[in-house]
Amino acid sequence: MRLARVASLVLAALPAGARAQDPGEAAVAAEAAPSPGAGPAGSRDGRAEEWIRLRREQLGQQAPYRPGWLERQMLSIEKAERPGILEINYKGFYPRVQSIASGSRNAIGVRLWHPMIDGSRLSVHGSAFYSLARYQFYDFQAGRMPHAEGAFPLRSVKGDDVYELGQLGRPGSSRLILYGSLRYQDYTQLNFYGLGPDSTSKMRTTYRLKDTLFELVAGYQPNRRIAVTARAGYLDSSVLPGTLDDSPPTEDLFDEASAPGLTRQPDYWLLTAQVFLDFRDEPGNPHRGGMLAAQVARFEDRKSSRFRFDRLGVDARGYVPLGSPQRVLALRAFLARDDAAAGSRVPFYLQEFLGGSHTLRAYQSFRFRGSELLLLQAEYRWEAVPAIELVLFADAGQVASEGRELKTSDLKTDWGVGLRFKSFKAVMMRMDVAWGDEGSRVLLRFNPSF
């Protein structure tokens, strides 16, 4: 009892502010409270005071819990935050691993990006890539380019045809679009099986395509949902024998009649107009909304009238949440049509194609080519966790050669399953396994399907 009285006297002697104890101090006082039958009062009182002092020092030295590096990375993945590795750069040079063209396999390269230099509207972008299939790609743009909040602009690959319309990013605060673009690409192993829907896989050949494109791009974006652009440029192409050892070069099995442009490749003046409507909630990782893009292009043969043609393309996509944002039905319809001028033909290497990781996924890249094309796609996407998505998909499409009607009664089809790793804003990596009439394919890519 005397010890209890001593402890109460010690607490009474403390400043008034110290008497309002937190849970830790309450535990100290509880541990300092004597039990009946303890030893001499002096020694017990000294030990109690020393114990109280030590415990208070420990409480004062405690710091908030801070997770380690590995735990921070795991939390970042769990929350689907953008991994910091994508921001690694040296003076605006960003290392990248990605696909640069259908059939290229993955490529290693670097992208240069300096948006809004010194607070101005001027941005500079460039890239250089070399792939496992020995494909090369280089481009450079400077001016008022469309981009979203400092994010990379769209690479100029395939910027002269319809497919890339659906991949355009939202511009930043500038409504005016005005920039110059230069692109060079060397694709060494492009497949060609013949034109039209009746081509067979046994007729596989390869060719090499080199082309250089100069463009001036102007446009206007009144708001974040609508963009209108016009392009004027010059396209120089050359076709060479393919470098793949197990496939014959295209000129061994085809001629100028069956593959227009095989022996002589025209240089083109290129004029293009595009309209882009975007109502997706997040363009790189949409869960609801839709997108509609349309393009009209004129390919004017610079030296003759043998290869003049016009192109019309429409790309429509919709994303419907099924009860929750974690379950989404994604739909796409893509139509392209080339109309050659009287007495002219469309070069085989410029005609639209089906086959590859973005169209008919169970078929080889460039499996079907034609002057008219229809593609229908559907995906059921389920986010098991924010950073991981499981997918069930189906593709259907058909092409038509020049002078023939597109028959929707005999569509080429495939189906498959996929696994996606992504951040909140973009798909970082995807693996698709697809099955079709010509077998199955496993695809690993670092971009979205659509």
C-alpha positions in Angstrom: 0.0 0.0 0.0 2.9 2.3 0.8 4.3 1.7 -2.7 1.0 2.7 -4.3 1.0 5.9 -2.3 4.5 6.6 -3.4 3.6 6.1 -7.1 0.6 8.4 -6.7 2.8 11.1 -5.2 5.3 10.8 -8.1 2.5 11.2 -10.6 1.1 14.1 -8.7 4.5 15.8 -8.8 4.5 15.7 -12.6 3.5 18.8 -14.6 -0.2 18.9 -15.4 0.4 18.5 -19.2 2.3 15.2 -18.5 -0.6 13.7 -16.6 -2.7 13.4 -19.8 -1.0 10.1 -20.8 -1.1 8.4 -24.2 -1.6 4.7 -24.3 2.2 4.1 -24.2 2.6 6.2 -21.0 -0.4 4.5 -19.5 1.4 1.2 -20.0 4.5 2.6 -18.3 2.5 3.7 -15.3 0.8 0.3 -15.1 4.1 -1.5 -15.2 5.5 0.9 -12.6 2.6 0.2 -10.2 3.9 -2.0 -7.3 2.5 -5.3 -6.3 1.6 -6.1 -2.6 4.5 -7.6 -0.7 7.3 -6.0 -2.6 10.8 -5.2 -1.0 12.1 -2.0 0.7 10.5 1.2 -0.4 13.6 3.2 -1.3 15.0 0.7 -3.8 11.7 0.0 -5.2 11.0 3.7 -5.7 14.3 4.2 -7.5 13.8 1.3 -9.9 10.3 2.5 -10.7 11.4 6.0 -11.6 14.3 4.6 -13.7 11.9 2.3 -15.5 9.5 5.1 -16.2 12.3 7.3 -17.6 13.6 4.6 -19.9 10.2 3.8 -21.3 9.5 7.4 -22.0 12.8 7.8 -23.8 11.8 4.8 -26.0 8.4 6.3 -26.8 10.0 9.6 -27.8 12.4 7.8 -30.2 9.7 5.9 -32.1 9.2 7.0 -35.8 6.3 6.3 -38.2 6.5 3.0 -40.1 8.1 3.3 -43.5 7.9 0.4 -46.0 11.1 -0.8 -47.7 11.8 -0.6 -51.4 10.4 -4.0 -52.2 7.2 -3.4 -50.3 6.8 0.0 -52.0 7.1 -1.7 -55.4 4.5 -4.4 -54.5 2.1 -1.8 -53.2 2.6 0.2 -56.4 1.7 -2.9 -58.5 -1.3 -3.7 -56.3 -2.6 -0.2 -56.7 -1.9 -0.2 -60.5 0.2 2.8 -60.2 2.6 3.7 -63.0 5.9 1.8 -62.4 8.7 4.3 -61.8 11.0 2.4 -64.3 9.0 4.0 -67.2 10.1 7.4 -66.0 13.8 6.6 -66.1 15.6 8.8 -68.5 18.8 10.7 -69.2 18.3 14.2 -70.3 15.1 13.3 -72.0 16.2 9.9 -73.5 14.0 7.1 -72.4 15.0 3.4 -73.0 12.2 1.2 -74.3 11.4 -2.3 -75.3 8.3 -2.5 -77.6 7.0 -3.7 -80.9 7.5 -1.4 -83.9 5.6 -3.1 -86.6 3.5 -6.2 -87.2 5.9 -9.2 -87.5 8.8 -7.2 -86.1 9.0 -9.1 -82.8 10.1 -7.0 -79.8 12.5 -4.1 -80.4 15.0 -2.4 -78.2 15.4 1.3 -78.6 15.3 4.8 -77.1 12.8 7.7 -77.3 13.7 11.3 -77.0 11.0 13.6 -75.5 11.1 17.2 -74.6 7.6 18.6 -74.2 6.8 22.3 -73.9 10.5 23.5 -74.1 11.1 26.4 -71.7 7.4 26.8 -71.2 6.7 27.3 -74.9 4.4 25.3 -77.2 7.4 23.8 -79.0 8.0 20.1 -78.3 10.6 17.7 -79.8 10.2 14.0 -80.1 12.4 11.3 -81.7 12.9 7.5 -81.5 15.3 4.8 -82.8 14.6 1.1 -82.6 16.2 -2.2 -83.7 14.2 -5.4 -83.4 14.9 -9.1 -83.0 13.9 -9.6 -86.7 16.4 -6.9 -87.7 13.8 -4.3 -88.4 14.8 -0.7 -88.0 12.7 2.4 -87.3 13.7 6.0 -86.8 11.5 9.1 -86.6 11.7 12.8 -85.5 9.0 15.4 -85.0 9.2 19.0 -83.9 6.4 21.6 -83.3 3.1 21.8 -81.6 2.4 18.1 -81.2 -0.7 16.5 -79.6 0.1 14.9 -76.3 -1.6 14.5 -72.9 0.0 16.1 -69.9 3.6 15.6 -71.0 3.0 11.9 -72.1 4.7 10.6 -75.2 3.0 11.5 -78.5 2.0 8.8 -81.0 5.0 7.4 -83.0 4.7 8.2 -86.7 4.7 4.5 -87.6 1.7 3.9 -89.9 0.6 7.4 -89.4 -0.4 7.5 -93.1 -3.1 4.9 -92.8 -6.2 4.2 -90.8 -5.2 1.7 -88.1 -3.3 4.2 -86.0 -6.3 6.5 -85.8 -7.5 4.5 -82.9 -4.3 4.9 -81.0 -4.1 8.7 -81.0 -3.6 10.2 -77.6 -5.4 13.3 -76.3 -3.6 16.6 -76.9 -2.5 18.8 -74.1 -3.7 22.4 -73.4 -2.8 23.7 -76.9 -5.7 23.6 -79.4 -3.5 24.2 -82.4 -1.6 21.3 -83.9 1.3 22.1 -86.2 4.5 20.1 -86.6 6.9 18.5 -89.0 7.6 14.8 -89.1 10.3 12.7 -90.7 10.2 8.9 -90.6 12.5 6.1 -92.0 11.8 2.4 -91.6 13.5 -0.7 -92.9 11.4 -3.9 -92.5 13.3 -6.9 -93.6 10.9 -9.9 -93.4 7.4 -8.9 -94.4 5.0 -11.7 -95.3 3.1 -11.8 -98.6 0.7 -14.7 -99.5 -1.1 -13.1 -102.4 -4.0 -10.7 -102.7 -7.6 -11.5 -101.8 -9.4 -13.9 -99.5 -8.4 -17.0 -101.4 -4.6 -16.8 -100.7 -3.2 -19.9 -99.0 -0.6 -20.2 -96.3 1.5 -22.5 -98.5 2.2 -19.4 -100.8 4.1 -17.6 -98.1 6.9 -15.3 -99.4 8.8 -12.5 -97.9 10.0 -9.1 -99.1 11.9 -6.2 -97.6 10.4 -2.7 -97.5 12.3 0.5 -97.0 10.4 3.8 -97.0 10.9 7.4 -96.0 8.1 9.7 -95.2 8.2 13.5 -94.9 5.0 15.2 -93.5 3.7 18.5 -92.4 0.8 18.0 -90.0 -1.8 20.7 -89.1 -4.9 20.4 -87.0 -7.2 21.9 -84.4 -8.7 20.5 -81.2 -11.6 22.6 -79.8 -11.8 20.3 -76.7 -10.4 17.1 -75.3 -13.0 15.0 -77.2 -12.6 16.2 -80.8 -9.6 16.6 -83.1 -9.4 17.4 -86.8 -6.0 17.1 -88.6 -4.7 17.3 -92.1 -1.4 16.0 -93.5 0.6 16.7 -96.5 3.7 14.7 -97.3 6.0 12.8 -99.6 6.5 9.0 -99.5 9.4 7.2 -101.1 9.4 3.4 -101.0 11.5 0.5 -102.3 10.8 -3.2 -102.3 13.8 -5.7 -102.0 14.1 -9.4 -101.5 13.2 -10.6 -98.0 16.0 -11.8 -95.6 14.1 -14.8 -94.1 16.0 -18.0 -95.0 13.0 -20.4 -94.8 10.8 -18.4 -97.1 11.3 -17.6 -100.8 11.5 -14.0 -101.9 8.2 -12.6 -103.2 9.5 -12.1 -106.8 10.1 -15.9 -107.1 6.3 -16.7 -106.9 4.6 -13.5 -107.9 4.9 -10.9 -110.7 3.7 -7.4 -111.4 0.2 -8.7 -112.4 -0.4 -10.6 -109.2 1.5 -8.2 -106.9 1.2 -4.6 -108.3 4.2 -2.5 -107.5 6.6 -5.4 -107.1 9.0 -4.3 -109.9 8.5 -0.6 -109.8 7.6 1.4 -106.6 6.1 4.8 -107.2 6.9 7.9 -105.2 3.8 9.6 -103.7 2.5 13.0 -102.9 0.3 12.2 -99.9 -2.7 14.2 -98.7 -4.8 13.1 -95.7 -7.7 14.4 -93.6 -8.7 12.9 -90.3 -11.5 13.4 -87.8 -11.2 11.9 -84.3 -13.9 11.7 -81.6 -12.9 10.3 -78.3 -15.4 9.6 -75.4 -13.3 7.0 -73.6 -12.8 7.5 -69.8 -9.1 6.6 -70.1 -7.7 6.2 -73.7 -4.9 3.8 -72.7 -7.0 1.7 -70.4 -10.7 2.3 -71.2 -13.5 1.0 -69.0 -16.5 2.9 -70.5 -17.2 5.2 -73.5 -16.3 5.0 -77.1 -14.1 6.3 -80.0 -14.8 7.0 -83.6 -12.1 7.9 -86.2 -12.5 8.5 -89.9 -9.9 9.2 -92.6 -9.8 10.1 -96.3 -6.4 10.0 -98.1 -5.1 10.7 -101.5 -2.0 8.9 -102.9 -0.8 10.7 -106.0 1.8 8.9 -108.1 4.4 11.6 -108.6 5.8 10.3 -112.0 2.9 8.6 -113.7 -0.8 7.7 -113.3 -0.2 3.9 -112.8 -0.6 3.8 -109.1 -3.0 6.6 -108.1 -5.7 5.8 -105.5 -7.9 7.1 -102.7 -8.4 5.5 -99.3 -11.3 5.7 -96.9 -11.1 4.3 -93.4 -13.4 4.2 -90.4 -12.4 2.8 -86.9 -15.2 2.5 -84.2 -14.7 1.2 -80.7 -17.0 0.9 -77.7 -16.4 -0.1 -74.1 -19.4 -1.2 -72.0 -19.1 -1.9 -68.2 -21.0 -5.1 -67.2 -22.3 -4.3 -63.8 -18.9 -2.9 -62.5 -15.8 -1.1 -64.0 -13.9 -4.3 -63.4 -15.9 -6.2 -66.1 -15.9 -4.6 -69.5 -17.1 -5.7 -72.9 -14.9 -4.1 -75.6 -16.0 -4.0 -79.2 -14.4 -2.8 -82.4 -15.4 -2.4 -86.1 -12.8 -1.4 -88.6 -13.5 -0.8 -92.3 -11.0 0.3 -95.0 -11.4 0.7 -98.8 -9.0 1.7 -101.5 -10.3 3.1 -104.8 -7.8 3.2 -107.7 -8.1 5.8 -110.4 -9.1 4.6 -113.9 -6.2 2.6 -115.3 -4.4 2.5 -112.0 -3.7 -0.1 -109.3 -2.9 -0.1 -105.6 0.6 -1.3 -104.7 0.4 -4.6 -102.9 2.7 -3.4 -100.0 0.3 -0.4 -99.3 -2.9 -2.4 -99.2 -4.5 -3.0 -95.8 -4.1 -6.4 -94.2 -5.5 -8.9 -91.6 -3.3 -11.1 -89.4 -1.1 -10.2 -86.5 -1.4 -9.2 -82.9 -4.0 -6.4 -83.5 -6.4 -8.0 -86.0 -6.8 -11.8 -86.6 -4.5 -13.0 -83.8 -4.4 -16.7 -84.7 -3.1 -15.9 -88.2 0.4 -14.8 -89.2 1.2 -11.2 -89.8 0.0 -9.8 -93.2 -1.8 -13.1 -93.8 -4.6 -11.5 -95.9 -4.3 -8.4 -98.1 -6.8 -6.6 -100.2 -8.1 -3.3 -101.4 -11.2 -3.6 -99.1 -11.2 -4.9 -95.5 -13.6 -5.5 -92.7 -12.6 -6.4 -89.1 -14.8 -7.1 -86.2 -13.5 -7.8 -82.7 -14.9 -8.4 -79.2 -13.2 -8.9 -75.8 -14.5 -9.7 -72.4 -12.1 -8.1 -69.9 -12.1 -8.9 -66.2 -9.7 -7.1 -63.8 -8.9 -9.7 -61.2 -6.9 -7.1 -59.4 -6.2 -3.5 -60.5 -2.9 -4.4 -62.2 -3.9 -7.7 -63.8 -6.6 -8.3 -66.4 -7.9 -11.6 -67.8 -9.4 -11.6 -71.3 -11.6 -13.8 -73.5 -11.6 -12.6 -77.1 -12.9 -13.3 -80.6 -11.8 -11.8 -84.0 -13.5 -12.0 -87.4 -12.5 -10.4 -90.7 -12.4 -10.5 -94.5 -10.6 -8.8 -97.4 -11.5 -8.4 -101.0 -9.2 -7.9 -104.0 -9.6 -5.2 -106.6 -12.8 -5.3 -108.5 -14.5 -7.8 -106.2 -17.2 -7.3 -103.5 -16.5 -7.9 -99.8 -18.3 -11.0 -98.7 -19.3 -11.1 -95.1 -20.7 -14.6 -95.3 -17.2 -16.2 -95.3 -15.4 -14.3 -92.5 -12.1 -15.6 -91.2 -12.4 -16.1 -87.5 -10.3 -16.9 -84.4 -10.7 -16.9 -80.6 -8.5 -17.0 -77.6 -7.6 -15.9 -74.0 -5.3 -13.2 -72.8 -3.5 -11.9 -69.7 -2.7 -8.2 -69.3 -0.5 -6.3 -66.9 -1.3 -2.6 -66.7 -1.3 0.6 -64.8 -4.3 2.8 -64.3 -3.5 4.7 -67.5 -2.1 2.0 -69.9 -1.5 -1.6 -70.7 2.1 -2.3 -70.0 2.3 -5.9 -71.3 -0.1 -8.5 -72.7 0.0 -12.1 -73.6 -2.6 -13.6 -76.0 -3.1 -17.2 -77.0 -5.3 -17.5 -80.1 -6.7 -20.5 -82.0 -7.9 -20.4 -85.7 -8.2 -22.5 -88.8 -4.5 -22.4 -89.5 -3.4 -23.3 -86.0 -2.6 -21.4 -82.8 -0.3 -18.6 -81.8 1.2 -17.2 -78.6 1.7 -13.4 -78.7 3.7 -11.3 -76.2 3.4 -7.6 -76.8 4.0 -4.3 -74.9 0.9 -2.4 -76.2 -2.9 -2.8 -76.1 -4.9 -4.9 -78.5 -7.4 -2.1 -79.1 
